[in-house]
Amino acid sequence: MSWTPFASLLALLICMVQSPQAAAGYHVVCYYTNWSQYRPGLGRFRPNHIDPNLCTHVIFAFARADNKRLAPYEYNDNVLYKELEALKRQNPRLKTLLAIGGWNAGVLPFTQIVRSPQSRRAFITQAIQYLRNNKFDGLDIDWEYPGSRGSLPKDKILYTVWLRELKAAFEREARQVRRPRLLLTAAVAGGQSYIDAGYQVAEIAKYLDMINVMSYDYHGGSFEWGRTGHHSPLYDSGTLHQDWSIRYWLRNGVPSHKLLMGVGFYGRTFRLKSAQNHVVGAPGGGPAEGGPYTREPGFWAYYEICSKIKDCGFQEEWSSRHGVPYAHRDTQWVGYDNPKSIAAKAAYIRKLRLGGAMVWSLALDDFTGSFCGQGKYPLLTTLNQGLAGARTVQSLARQRPMPRKGNTNKCTMVSYGEATSGQQSPPASGDNAAAPPVEAKECPAGVYCHEPEGLYPHPERCNQFCHCWKGIPYEKSCPGVLNYNAAVGTCDWPLKVNCRVQLRKAKEDAKKAPVRIRRTTLPAPVRVRQTTPAVKLALPEFNPNLRPRKFVKGRNCGSVKCNPDGFGLFPHPGSCDKFCQCSHFIPYEQDCPPVLILLNASSLLTHAQQDPCVFSNHYRLQDEERNYNTTARSSGTVICDRGRADAWYRFLGNAGERMADETGKSFPARSCSTESPIFLEGKHPTAATMSPGQVVTKHAAFKYFGVTYYHPLSTLSVDIKNCVDNGHQYFIYKLPVVPTCNMAYCGEGQGPTPCKVDEIPFSVNGQRICVGDRPDFKTVSISAPVVDGADFFFHCEIDWKPIPGLETNAKFEVVIDYVEYVDIHVS
């Protein structure tokens, strides 16, 4: 058969119909979320649900950073990786990337990576190997956010350095293996405060292939309560809208072809004060209950919103001012995107000649076509057609409205315990829900799995549940104070769980269950007590899947508190050449090989080797919202400390002079601008009762819906250190990670005014002063380097103007930058 021009034209037309984004020349970057596999029924989503012709890039969210190494997050991520890779058989042009981070990851994994040249190099080397082994085409950095949420101001610069080194390493590796270079992208903030604090915009644009702006979550039930607000308006007054964010990034030096506008396939909900006043900006009072599939208060997937409109009597409205729709019924309100607003945003992207659109996330569109009556992937299809110029707002306006059935029996609502920002937790125990079942203990014999995979109440304890995997039930624990709620299939606040009734029903079901044959090939792990000297490891690498029976519990690690997930590496309280490794909530003593003692001193043993009272060794809490005298109702903001690092903090400025205690306080609703304020049990210790440098531990309580939870229902404990600096006394606090949102630590009183970003506080003759973070150099001389084999040395002399009162005790840290991987030793 001869190949004619007519046949060529026909083939081209077929390709254009199948893959509209290819003809448009725009990027359509789609996030796949690995926790969406846990949603029930039609909400369950895996990589094989993805249409590979509707995305140019698919980003797998998320991987973890364990001990500065890429690692899988879910127990079956390796299987999901292969399912994602298989999509390239249908579309060979599809690119897949692996994302690291996310809102729930917080800032600590990233600050540990970027803190030194050695830690950055270790991560980069392992990351390249991990990406290649799992057949990814690149890496997506989702650090939320550099310079904020507990990240120090210097991380803004270190973030740029890290991206520069990643790009250089990717280019070098591509030349060596003669393969296409790994892509480097980043998800970045849309709010001005986060942008200014975290990004050297023009610089990072040099190293990133795509910059995905998270231009959504401007408003939402999890963040504010006073008024309704659309979470992704195209236009509005002020700075909280997509047009402002995109133009701000462009003005600061990002080439338009690298910038992608984020589009959310979900809605944020509110409860209206009055059903009659439902416009955008109407008075509101908290989030609506969770949907039947996503099960998160304040958050509905697009397909859940379709069900509300079709079956539940929700009325859809259009806000011309914002260019987006919203829907309401009675006192429930939701702002979201529909095909009409998606088409308008596609036209906006074309108008500004941006690089394309980023989608959060695939699992939130009507991917089965079962809910909206608009076919499969109605939002993603509209986005592709709009970028190709084949679909306009005018053409969508002529479409028939969404069919309404009015069957309110289908209007299922679910109340879910934990609300997150753009990232939903699996229906169980948050981070622990999908731990590898081979490492878990089986549930009592009476528990029977009616389905191969599923969640069932524990017959003996309310704070545990049974996770069926391949037909075998494994014991899992709810985080913090939460109990398992069988009615909604997830961990929930104790007030919402009738523990006695649930246990009685679980025991009755267990009596009726068939006899289960226990496994014998993989016995449950045994807790080994200290009977022999500690076992030495070749390398102190963090492995979350280590079984406790392989190690011997060390005597001197007994005081170490493991992370909420039961794992982690911690400094040894009595030795610099040892460390403590937590595995399944048990701390084990391990030895460092001599070659790793220096690395350990600069990373793992930060708190043992350095005094946390020093300014650079603790974080500052200085936001007015967390003061006891501030409420969410007056401030308009609800804060959550879920993403903060387990580290030392000091209360400053309007946040207060110290952490709040319960003495003489009632903690009314939404005190400290949070749903669940955390405070010290009893009375705060005084400087008179503590010697300088002394550390005491106090239990922390929290209040939720008028009920105060004390120890042991509250598992939070706070270390308090009495710091004294040249006669100036203050307290710092080792604050553990909170188990859920929205919980936050409260301050009280009025603390000293914080120093500016480029200043450091000092005490001179008992007076607190702020000075620049670097001396006023008069002269700086650097000798020519002397090369000695693979090393080189140079001499540096600095003549600086002294600060009165600080001539004898001032010390300065010298930071030396370098090109690519040159190890520099400063002596």
LOZA-964468 format. One line per field, with one value per residue (C-alpha): residue in three letters; x, y, z. Coordinates in steps of 0.2 Angstrom, whole numbers, plus 5000, padded with zeros to 4 digits. Layout:
// residues N
rest	[ALA;...];
xx	[X;...];
yy	[Y;...];
zz	[Z;...];
END
This chain:
// residues 827
rest	[MET;SER;TRP;THR;PRO;PHE;ALA;SER;LEU;LEU;ALA;LEU;LEU;ILE;CYS;MET;VAL;GLN;SER;PRO;GLN;ALA;ALA;ALA;GLY;TYR;HIS;VAL;VAL;CYS;TYR;TYR;THR;ASN;TRP;SER;GLN;TYR;ARG;PRO;GLY;LEU;GLY;ARG;PHE;ARG;PRO;ASN;HIS;ILE;ASP;PRO;ASN;LEU;CYS;THR;HIS;VAL;ILE;PHE;ALA;PHE;ALA;ARG;ALA;ASP;ASN;LYS;ARG;LEU;ALA;PRO;TYR;GLU;TYR;ASN;ASP;ASN;VAL;LEU;TYR;LYS;GLU;LEU;GLU;ALA;LEU;LYS;ARG;GLN;ASN;PRO;ARG;LEU;LYS;THR;LEU;LEU;ALA;ILE;GLY;GLY;TRP;ASN;ALA;GLY;VAL;LEU;PRO;PHE;THR;GLN;ILE;VAL;ARG;SER;PRO;GLN;SER;ARG;ARG;ALA;PHE;ILE;THR;GLN;ALA;ILE;GLN;TYR;LEU;ARG;ASN;ASN;LYS;PHE;ASP;GLY;LEU;ASP;ILE;ASP;TRP;GLU;TYR;PRO;GLY;SER;ARG;GLY;SER;LEU;PRO;LYS;ASP;LYS;ILE;LEU;TYR;THR;VAL;TRP;LEU;ARG;GLU;LEU;LYS;ALA;ALA;PHE;GLU;ARG;GLU;ALA;ARG;GLN;VAL;ARG;ARG;PRO;ARG;LEU;LEU;LEU;THR;ALA;ALA;VAL;ALA;GLY;GLY;GLN;SER;TYR;ILE;ASP;ALA;GLY;TYR;GLN;VAL;ALA;GLU;ILE;ALA;LYS;TYR;LEU;ASP;MET;ILE;ASN;VAL;MET;SER;TYR;ASP;TYR;HIS;GLY;GLY;SER;PHE;GLU;TRP;GLY;ARG;THR;GLY;HIS;HIS;SER;PRO;LEU;TYR;ASP;SER;GLY;THR;LEU;HIS;GLN;ASP;TRP;SER;ILE;ARG;TYR;TRP;LEU;ARG;ASN;GLY;VAL;PRO;SER;HIS;LYS;LEU;LEU;MET;GLY;VAL;GLY;PHE;TYR;GLY;ARG;THR;PHE;ARG;LEU;LYS;SER;ALA;GLN;ASN;HIS;VAL;VAL;GLY;ALA;PRO;GLY;GLY;GLY;PRO;ALA;GLU;GLY;GLY;PRO;TYR;THR;ARG;GLU;PRO;GLY;PHE;TRP;ALA;TYR;TYR;GLU;ILE;CYS;SER;LYS;ILE;LYS;ASP;CYS;GLY;PHE;GLN;GLU;GLU;TRP;SER;SER;ARG;HIS;GLY;VAL;PRO;TYR;ALA;HIS;ARG;ASP;THR;GLN;TRP;VAL;GLY;TYR;ASP;ASN;PRO;LYS;SER;ILE;ALA;ALA;LYS;ALA;ALA;TYR;ILE;ARG;LYS;LEU;ARG;LEU;GLY;GLY;ALA;MET;VAL;TRP;SER;LEU;ALA;LEU;ASP;ASP;PHE;THR;GLY;SER;PHE;CYS;GLY;GLN;GLY;LYS;TYR;PRO;LEU;LEU;THR;THR;LEU;ASN;GLN;GLY;LEU;ALA;GLY;ALA;ARG;THR;VAL;GLN;SER;LEU;ALA;ARG;GLN;ARG;PRO;MET;PRO;ARG;LYS;GLY;ASN;THR;ASN;LYS;CYS;THR;MET;VAL;SER;TYR;GLY;GLU;ALA;THR;SER;GLY;GLN;GLN;SER;PRO;PRO;ALA;SER;GLY;ASP;ASN;ALA;ALA;ALA;PRO;PRO;VAL;GLU;ALA;LYS;GLU;CYS;PRO;ALA;GLY;VAL;TYR;CYS;HIS;GLU;PRO;GLU;GLY;LEU;TYR;PRO;HIS;PRO;GLU;ARG;CYS;ASN;GLN;PHE;CYS;HIS;CYS;TRP;LYS;GLY;ILE;PRO;TYR;GLU;LYS;SER;CYS;PRO;GLY;VAL;LEU;ASN;TYR;ASN;ALA;ALA;VAL;GLY;THR;CYS;ASP;TRP;PRO;LEU;LYS;VAL;ASN;CYS;ARG;VAL;GLN;LEU;ARG;LYS;ALA;LYS;GLU;ASP;ALA;LYS;LYS;ALA;PRO;VAL;ARG;ILE;ARG;ARG;THR;THR;LEU;PRO;ALA;PRO;VAL;ARG;VAL;ARG;GLN;THR;THR;PRO;ALA;VAL;LYS;LEU;ALA;LEU;PRO;GLU;PHE;ASN;PRO;ASN;LEU;ARG;PRO;ARG;LYS;PHE;VAL;LYS;GLY;ARG;ASN;CYS;GLY;SER;VAL;LYS;CYS;ASN;PRO;ASP;GLY;PHE;GLY;LEU;PHE;PRO;HIS;PRO;GLY;SER;CYS;ASP;LYS;PHE;CYS;GLN;CYS;SER;HIS;PHE;ILE;PRO;TYR;GLU;GLN;ASP;CYS;PRO;PRO;VAL;LEU;ILE;LEU;LEU;ASN;ALA;SER;SER;LEU;LEU;THR;HIS;ALA;GLN;GLN;ASP;PRO;CYS;VAL;PHE;SER;ASN;HIS;TYR;ARG;LEU;GLN;ASP;GLU;GLU;ARG;ASN;TYR;ASN;THR;THR;ALA;ARG;SER;SER;GLY;THR;VAL;ILE;CYS;ASP;ARG;GLY;ARG;ALA;ASP;ALA;TRP;TYR;ARG;PHE;LEU;GLY;ASN;ALA;GLY;GLU;ARG;MET;ALA;ASP;GLU;THR;GLY;LYS;SER;PHE;PRO;ALA;ARG;SER;CYS;SER;THR;GLU;SER;PRO;ILE;PHE;LEU;GLU;GLY;LYS;HIS;PRO;THR;ALA;ALA;THR;MET;SER;PRO;GLY;GLN;VAL;VAL;THR;LYS;HIS;ALA;ALA;PHE;LYS;TYR;PHE;GLY;VAL;THR;TYR;TYR;HIS;PRO;LEU;SER;THR;LEU;SER;VAL;ASP;ILE;LYS;ASN;CYS;VAL;ASP;ASN;GLY;HIS;GLN;TYR;PHE;ILE;TYR;LYS;LEU;PRO;VAL;VAL;PRO;THR;CYS;ASN;MET;ALA;TYR;CYS;GLY;GLU;GLY;GLN;GLY;PRO;THR;PRO;CYS;LYS;VAL;ASP;GLU;ILE;PRO;PHE;SER;VAL;ASN;GLY;GLN;ARG;ILE;CYS;VAL;GLY;ASP;ARG;PRO;ASP;PHE;LYS;THR;VAL;SER;ILE;SER;ALA;PRO;VAL;VAL;ASP;GLY;ALA;ASP;PHE;PHE;PHE;HIS;CYS;GLU;ILE;ASP;TRP;LYS;PRO;ILE;PRO;GLY;LEU;GLU;THR;ASN;ALA;LYS;PHE;GLU;VAL;VAL;ILE;ASP;TYR;VAL;GLU;TYR;VAL;ASP;ILE;HIS;VAL;SER];
xx	[5000;5007;5007;4998;4996;4978;4983;4995;4982;4970;4982;4986;4968;4966;4980;4973;4956;4965;4977;4971;4985;4998;4991;4990;5008;5004;5009;4995;5003;4992;4995;4991;4989;4994;4981;4966;4967;4959;4943;4928;4918;4918;4930;4944;4958;4973;4985;4976;4961;4972;4969;4987;4981;4974;4991;5008;5015;5009;5017;5016;5012;5021;5037;5045;5062;5069;5086;5089;5084;5070;5058;5041;5027;5014;5017;5013;5021;5032;5017;5009;5025;5024;5006;5010;5025;5013;5003;5018;5013;4997;5006;5025;5026;5020;5032;5031;5039;5040;5035;5043;5035;5017;5009;5008;5027;5030;5048;5059;5063;5069;5079;5088;5092;5098;5107;5125;5134;5136;5118;5113;5125;5119;5101;5105;5116;5103;5088;5095;5097;5080;5072;5081;5077;5059;5058;5053;5057;5060;5058;5045;5050;5034;5042;5028;5037;5055;5056;5039;5030;5046;5059;5072;5075;5091;5082;5076;5094;5098;5083;5090;5107;5099;5089;5106;5115;5100;5100;5119;5119;5105;5114;5130;5122;5113;5129;5137;5123;5118;5100;5088;5091;5079;5066;5066;5050;5043;5026;5027;5015;5003;5002;5013;5020;5025;5033;5043;5049;5054;5059;5073;5061;5072;5086;5076;5068;5085;5085;5067;5059;5042;5035;5018;5009;4997;4985;4971;4966;4965;4950;4943;4934;4950;4959;4946;4928;4921;4916;4914;4927;4930;4946;4952;4944;4951;4949;4946;4951;4967;4980;4970;4966;4974;4977;4987;4998;5002;5006;5017;5028;5029;5034;5048;5057;5049;5048;5030;5033;5040;5025;5010;4994;4987;4969;4959;4947;4938;4928;4930;4915;4907;4892;4882;4876;4860;4853;4846;4863;4874;4885;4904;4909;4893;4895;4900;4904;4915;4916;4903;4904;4914;4908;4905;4921;4934;4927;4936;4926;4927;4933;4922;4928;4920;4911;4904;4898;4890;4880;4875;4868;4860;4852;4853;4844;4860;4858;4872;4876;4889;4900;4904;4916;4927;4924;4919;4904;4897;4883;4872;4858;4851;4867;4879;4890;4904;4915;4923;4927;4915;4918;4913;4926;4939;4937;4939;4955;4961;4958;4968;4983;4982;4981;4996;5006;5009;5017;5001;4991;4994;4980;4976;4971;4966;4956;4945;4938;4923;4935;4922;4909;4896;4891;4890;4882;4897;4907;4923;4935;4924;4935;4952;4944;4938;4955;4963;4950;4951;4970;4969;4956;4943;4931;4926;4916;4903;4901;4899;4886;4875;4876;4861;4862;4867;4852;4844;4835;4831;4833;4839;4841;4858;4864;4876;4888;4902;4911;4929;4942;4956;4956;4972;4977;4975;4980;4968;4973;4969;4953;4961;4975;4983;5002;5000;4985;4995;5011;5017;5006;5019;5027;5010;5002;4986;4970;4961;4955;4937;4940;4935;4938;4922;4932;4951;4954;4945;4944;4935;4933;4944;4935;4945;4951;4943;4959;4964;4956;4959;4966;4962;4975;4974;4961;4971;4967;4981;4981;4983;4983;4974;4986;4986;4970;4959;4947;4942;4924;4916;4902;4913;4928;4941;4949;4939;4938;4933;4917;4911;4913;4902;4916;4905;4892;4905;4915;4900;4894;4912;4912;4895;4901;4917;4906;4897;4913;4920;4936;4951;4967;4982;4998;5013;5026;5028;5026;5022;5038;5044;5050;5067;5073;5091;5100;5116;5127;5120;5122;5133;5127;5138;5130;5117;5104;5086;5075;5057;5054;5067;5059;5062;5068;5084;5090;5093;5085;5098;5099;5103;5089;5075;5071;5070;5053;5049;5040;5021;5023;5035;5051;5065;5084;5088;5103;5110;5108;5125;5137;5142;5147;5130;5113;5095;5084;5066;5057;5039;5039;5054;5071;5086;5104;5116;5135;5141;5157;5171;5170;5152;5155;5158;5142;5132;5138;5132;5115;5108;5116;5111;5102;5115;5130;5123;5114;5096;5096;5107;5097;5101;5096;5078;5063;5053;5034;5029;5012;4998;4985;4992;4991;4978;4969;4966;4952;4948;4932;4942;4957;4949;4962;4963;4980;4987;5004;5002;5016;5029;5045;5047;5060;5064;5053;5053;5037;5041;5032;5013;5013;5017;5032;5029;5018;5001;4996;4978;4979;4965;4960;4944;4950;4934;4929;4943;4955;4972;4964;4962;4949;4959;4971;4986;4992;5002;4993;4994;5005;5020;5037;5045;5063;5065;5061;5073;5091;5099;5100;5088;5075;5059;5045;5026;5011;5001;4982;4971;4953;4940;4922;4922;4930;4948;4958;4972;4986;4984;4971;4983;4999;5008;5023;5033;5051;5054;5072;5077;5089;5100;5110;5121;5107;5093;5081;5068;5060;5061;5050;5053;5036;5031;5022;5003;4993;4980;4972;4967;4978;4990;5001;4995;5006;5002;5008;5017;5035;5049;5049;5056;5072;5071;5075;5093;5096;5101;5097;5111;5111;5123;5124;5107;5099;5092;5098;5096;5112;5115;5118;5135;5149;5152;5168;5182;5193;5193;5208;5209;5225;5228;5223;5236;5233;5238;5233;5214;5212;5216;5218;5217;5219;5205;5207;5193;5194;5177;5171;5167;5150;5151;5150;5152;5171;5175;5160;5155;5156;5152;5148;5157;5148;5158;5148;5156;5153;5146;5154;5170;5172;5179;5186;5187;5199];
yy	[5000;5017;5031;5046;5064;5060;5046;5057;5071;5058;5051;5068;5072;5056;5061;5078;5070;5058;5070;5088;5094;5088;5099;5114;5113;5116;5106;5097;5091;5080;5074;5056;5054;5037;5038;5039;5020;5019;5028;5017;5011;5022;5034;5022;5028;5019;5023;5011;5024;5037;5042;5044;5055;5069;5073;5077;5074;5063;5067;5053;5061;5058;5050;5053;5059;5047;5052;5063;5048;5046;5032;5025;5032;5018;4999;4996;5011;5000;4991;5008;5014;5000;5003;5021;5016;5004;5020;5024;5009;5018;5035;5034;5053;5053;5059;5053;5062;5058;5071;5073;5082;5089;5099;5085;5082;5099;5107;5096;5083;5098;5108;5092;5089;5107;5111;5106;5102;5084;5081;5089;5078;5062;5066;5070;5054;5043;5052;5049;5031;5029;5039;5028;5012;5015;5022;5040;5054;5067;5074;5087;5097;5101;5110;5119;5131;5137;5151;5148;5136;5133;5134;5148;5163;5156;5141;5153;5154;5135;5131;5140;5131;5114;5117;5122;5107;5095;5103;5101;5083;5078;5086;5077;5060;5062;5064;5049;5037;5045;5046;5060;5072;5070;5084;5095;5104;5112;5116;5133;5145;5157;5168;5183;5180;5163;5169;5183;5172;5157;5160;5169;5169;5174;5162;5146;5149;5146;5128;5122;5115;5119;5130;5124;5137;5131;5144;5137;5136;5155;5152;5137;5130;5123;5140;5153;5154;5172;5172;5161;5163;5154;5144;5147;5163;5168;5187;5196;5212;5211;5197;5181;5176;5167;5182;5191;5176;5172;5190;5191;5177;5184;5201;5193;5186;5169;5166;5163;5146;5139;5145;5133;5139;5127;5121;5112;5098;5100;5112;5120;5121;5132;5133;5149;5159;5162;5152;5167;5176;5164;5175;5174;5183;5179;5177;5159;5147;5133;5119;5108;5089;5078;5069;5050;5047;5060;5060;5077;5091;5107;5097;5089;5081;5088;5071;5073;5091;5084;5072;5087;5096;5082;5072;5084;5100;5111;5126;5131;5149;5159;5173;5185;5195;5179;5170;5154;5144;5140;5130;5130;5122;5127;5132;5122;5131;5125;5135;5125;5124;5117;5115;5133;5140;5128;5134;5152;5147;5138;5154;5164;5153;5155;5174;5175;5162;5152;5135;5126;5120;5109;5099;5094;5080;5067;5057;5072;5073;5062;5049;5035;5046;5040;5056;5071;5065;5074;5059;5053;5066;5081;5094;5087;5085;5103;5109;5100;5106;5124;5124;5118;5132;5119;5124;5141;5148;5153;5136;5129;5142;5134;5117;5109;5111;5096;5084;5085;5070;5077;5061;5066;5048;5049;5064;5055;5066;5060;5069;5065;5069;5077;5091;5094;5107;5100;5083;5070;5056;5038;5032;5025;5032;5045;5041;5024;5018;5009;5003;4986;4973;4960;4970;4971;4960;4951;4955;4943;4927;4933;4947;4941;4950;4950;4958;4955;4974;4984;4992;4984;4989;4981;4970;4975;4993;5008;5017;5003;4995;4980;4983;4968;4966;4951;4943;4945;4957;4967;4978;4997;5011;5028;5043;5053;5053;5048;5033;5022;5027;5012;5022;5032;5020;5031;5038;5052;5063;5053;5063;5057;5038;5028;5016;5005;5002;4999;4987;4977;4975;4971;4957;4950;4950;4941;4927;4924;4925;4910;4902;4910;4901;4910;4913;4903;4908;4926;4927;4943;4953;4950;4964;4959;4965;4971;4955;4956;4971;4982;4976;4987;4992;4995;5011;5021;5021;5024;5009;5010;4992;4985;4972;4975;4957;4961;4974;4974;4988;4999;5005;5023;5025;5022;5041;5044;5048;5041;5050;5048;5035;5025;5027;5039;5043;5052;5059;5048;5056;5051;5048;5057;5041;5032;5036;5029;5021;5020;5005;5002;5014;5005;5015;5004;5010;5009;5013;5025;5019;5031;5038;5044;5053;5070;5068;5062;5077;5089;5081;5067;5074;5093;5094;5084;5094;5111;5122;5125;5141;5148;5159;5149;5132;5135;5142;5157;5158;5176;5176;5185;5172;5159;5170;5165;5182;5180;5170;5163;5173;5190;5186;5177;5164;5146;5139;5121;5115;5098;5103;5110;5100;5091;5104;5118;5134;5151;5162;5180;5196;5196;5177;5179;5177;5159;5144;5146;5135;5131;5142;5154;5151;5144;5142;5147;5141;5144;5151;5154;5154;5135;5122;5113;5124;5115;5121;5115;5105;5114;5129;5134;5133;5149;5155;5154;5135;5131;5132;5140;5127;5115;5105;5099;5089;5094;5085;5096;5095;5101;5107;5101;5106;5112;5096;5096;5080;5077;5064;5050;5054;5067;5059;5076;5080;5097;5099;5116;5123;5138;5149;5163;5174;5187;5190;5189;5175;5166;5149;5138;5122;5106;5104;5087;5086;5087;5072;5080;5097;5109;5109;5122;5128;5143;5157;5170;5187;5199;5194;5205;5213;5200;5206;5209;5195;5200;5204;5193;5196;5199;5203;5217;5221;5213;5223;5214;5222;5217;5218;5213;5195;5199;5211;5227;5222;5235;5223;5205;5197;5179;5171;5161;5143;5130;5114;5098;5083;5082;5096;5114;5127;5145;5158;5171;5187;5198;5215;5220;5234;5228;5229;5237;5223;5209;5210;5194;5183;5187;5172;5172;5157;5158;5150;5146;5143;5132;5126;5108;5095;5102;5097;5112;5109;5125;5125];
zz	[5000;4995;5008;5000;5006;5010;5021;5030;5033;5039;5052;5058;5061;5070;5082;5084;5090;5102;5110;5109;5120;5108;5095;5107;5112;5130;5145;5155;5171;5181;5199;5204;5223;5230;5244;5233;5231;5249;5244;5244;5229;5214;5222;5222;5210;5204;5189;5178;5179;5171;5152;5146;5131;5142;5151;5144;5161;5176;5193;5206;5224;5235;5240;5257;5262;5275;5282;5267;5255;5243;5249;5245;5256;5254;5256;5238;5230;5220;5212;5208;5200;5188;5184;5180;5169;5159;5153;5142;5131;5126;5125;5122;5123;5141;5154;5173;5187;5206;5218;5236;5250;5251;5264;5277;5275;5283;5281;5292;5278;5267;5279;5283;5265;5261;5277;5270;5254;5260;5264;5247;5238;5247;5242;5224;5221;5229;5220;5203;5206;5213;5199;5186;5194;5195;5177;5181;5169;5183;5200;5207;5222;5233;5248;5257;5260;5261;5274;5281;5293;5304;5289;5293;5282;5275;5267;5254;5247;5251;5241;5226;5229;5230;5213;5205;5211;5206;5188;5186;5193;5181;5166;5171;5173;5156;5148;5157;5153;5136;5141;5141;5156;5171;5172;5187;5192;5207;5215;5222;5232;5225;5240;5241;5259;5255;5238;5246;5260;5250;5232;5223;5208;5194;5200;5202;5185;5178;5185;5184;5168;5174;5189;5194;5204;5217;5212;5223;5241;5243;5254;5262;5277;5285;5285;5289;5296;5296;5277;5262;5249;5233;5234;5216;5209;5192;5197;5213;5222;5232;5230;5233;5216;5201;5190;5203;5207;5189;5185;5201;5196;5179;5185;5196;5181;5176;5158;5153;5144;5161;5171;5173;5182;5195;5193;5207;5202;5219;5230;5247;5258;5271;5282;5279;5293;5283;5269;5261;5260;5249;5238;5238;5254;5264;5283;5286;5301;5297;5284;5278;5282;5272;5256;5255;5245;5250;5268;5273;5281;5270;5255;5241;5224;5208;5206;5224;5220;5204;5215;5226;5211;5203;5218;5233;5227;5227;5217;5205;5203;5193;5200;5186;5197;5201;5185;5194;5200;5217;5224;5239;5248;5265;5275;5265;5252;5240;5228;5214;5195;5182;5163;5160;5172;5166;5148;5154;5163;5147;5137;5151;5149;5130;5132;5143;5133;5148;5148;5152;5166;5182;5188;5207;5205;5193;5206;5210;5192;5187;5180;5179;5171;5183;5192;5182;5165;5156;5151;5158;5164;5160;5168;5161;5144;5144;5149;5134;5122;5128;5127;5109;5106;5102;5116;5123;5137;5124;5117;5135;5139;5126;5134;5143;5162;5172;5174;5191;5199;5216;5225;5242;5248;5239;5249;5259;5271;5281;5296;5295;5309;5300;5287;5276;5263;5246;5252;5259;5271;5268;5277;5293;5304;5293;5290;5298;5288;5274;5283;5276;5283;5284;5299;5308;5322;5316;5324;5337;5330;5329;5316;5299;5282;5272;5258;5254;5258;5270;5288;5303;5321;5334;5346;5361;5359;5352;5348;5336;5321;5309;5292;5280;5267;5255;5267;5283;5297;5304;5320;5317;5329;5327;5329;5345;5354;5340;5340;5326;5320;5312;5305;5293;5292;5299;5314;5323;5338;5354;5356;5339;5343;5355;5360;5371;5358;5345;5355;5359;5341;5336;5349;5343;5325;5330;5338;5321;5311;5302;5309;5302;5299;5305;5295;5300;5287;5294;5313;5322;5327;5345;5357;5362;5379;5383;5387;5377;5371;5357;5340;5329;5311;5296;5292;5302;5288;5292;5286;5291;5288;5300;5312;5330;5334;5323;5336;5355;5365;5372;5390;5386;5373;5385;5387;5369;5362;5345;5331;5330;5316;5327;5317;5316;5321;5336;5345;5359;5376;5382;5368;5352;5343;5345;5340;5344;5330;5333;5325;5329;5344;5352;5353;5349;5353;5338;5335;5322;5312;5315;5298;5301;5318;5310;5299;5314;5324;5310;5307;5318;5334;5332;5349;5358;5351;5350;5364;5358;5367;5354;5342;5327;5335;5338;5329;5333;5335;5334;5325;5334;5330;5342;5357;5370;5369;5350;5343;5325;5325;5326;5316;5302;5302;5308;5311;5312;5318;5309;5297;5310;5314;5331;5337;5349;5348;5357;5359;5354;5351;5349;5350;5369;5380;5384;5381;5389;5404;5410;5426;5426;5408;5400;5382;5374;5356;5344;5356;5349;5332;5331;5333;5346;5357;5365;5382;5397;5411;5428;5430;5420;5429;5434;5432;5451;5451;5437;5436;5421;5407;5416;5406;5413;5405;5406;5399;5387;5386;5372;5371;5358;5357;5375;5382;5389;5385;5398;5400;5396;5383;5377;5373;5370;5381;5380;5386;5393;5395;5405;5394;5401;5390;5399;5412;5399;5404;5393;5390;5374;5371;5362;5354;5347;5330;5333;5327;5317;5311;5317;5333;5338;5352;5362;5369;5382;5388;5377;5372;5366;5349;5337;5327;5309;5297;5294;5313;5328;5346;5359;5377;5382;5401;5403;5389;5373;5357;5339;5328;5310;5306;5299;5305;5297;5287;5285;5275;5269;5262;5255;5250;5234;5237;5240;5231;5239;5229;5229;5243;5243;5257;5258;5272;5276;5287;5292;5300;5307;5317;5335;5343;5361;5374;5361;5358;5368;5364;5346;5334;5316;5304;5288;5273;5257;5241;5228;5210;5208;5220;5227;5245;5255;5273;5283;5298];
END
